Amino acid sequence: MMITLIILCIIIALIGLFYTLKVGKKMNQQKSDYDTDNETVSNHPILINPIFLTYIFGFGGLILFIIYLSSKYY
């Protein structure tokens, strides 16, 4: 049961990641003259994006949770 739940969470997270990348590419193509580029964001576009930070921390927490469960039950 727990393994199924973990696999389901990973699948949902991957779908969300691909959807976010797809929307990001679409937004880049629709850039208008009113958009301005910040120097910090242009140097580190992924590190400033809160969606990517959420995925990084989420997958990190998921990996720690899997390690905890595997050490406790196996």
BELDA-V774691 format. One record per pair of residues at least 24 apart in sequence whose C-alpha atoms are under 10 Angstrom apart, sorted by the first residue. I is the first residue (numbers start at 1). GAP is how many residues later the second one is. If there is no record, write none. Layout:
<<I | GAP> <I | GAP>>
This chain:
<<2 | 64> <2 | 67> <3 | 63> <3 | 66> <6 | 56> <6 | 57> <6 | 59> <6 | 60> <9 | 50> <9 | 53> <10 | 48> <10 | 49> <10 | 52> <13 | 42> <13 | 45> <13 | 46> <14 | 41> <14 | 45> <16 | 35> <16 | 39> <17 | 34> <17 | 35> <17 | 38> <20 | 31> <20 | 32> <21 | 30> <21 | 31>>
